[in-house]
Amino acid sequence: MFTRLLVGLDGSEPSRVALAQAIELGRRFHARLLLAHVSRPAEVAWGSGPERDTGAFTLSVLDDAAARAAEAGLQGEMIQRRGGVVDQLVAMAHEADAVFVGRAGLDAKDPLGPETRILIQRCPVPVFVAATAVARFDRCAIAYDGGATSQRALAFAARFVGIGGGRLEVITAGNDQGLAEETLVRAAAPLSESPLRSGTHFARGAIGTAVDHAIRDLGCDALITGAHRVEGHAEMPSHTEELLRATDIAVVVQP
């Protein structure tokens, strides 16, 4: 399912967790890691005034990542690029099966990270947004509303979680329990035909807080959601961003 995993690295703690997450899944899928650092023009050192030696900094970041990959028994290809971070990652994503990033990079004022948000909108492959801890995906949730986007996400989730032998929890949020139960029946039908262990759940309330409470009650360590495709790009629905902000676990966005 995954043979080449692209990891966006900027030297921040969130990107280190993203690397650890990629290593965790890389070992499971025997994948090759594409370790990428993109230098912005006139990049400034974290927390300091003078411009840093971007070449030395990039080499340090990539050397450390390659060493961590090697310790885990994985091959790591170091890639250095210069320019817009999102533009470069999207270009490289066409040669990968998934992209791994942190929620925010260096000096990010937005807790989600503006570049992470734009990357999700434009990326042609699934984006794994790391949390503060590495997820094993043993018990994974999916936010499901019955639409075409969530149906694609459900198909991806069933395949992904099934390969790892985990359990999938399908969650529908809202205030109309009858409608939610009808939606969950549609989700359960295809899952019943597979050996995947799964469950369906109604979470009352606004999607962000309701799904967050449900995943905590269920003990899920990762969440899968979808993004709409519009003219070759993904359009991140408001509920996807709401989920990213409301939860503190790993989130996978399937285009």
Order of alpha helices (4+ residues) and beta strands (2+ residues): beta-alpha-beta-alpha-beta-alpha-beta-alpha-beta-beta-alpha-beta-alpha-beta-alpha-beta-beta-beta-alpha-beta
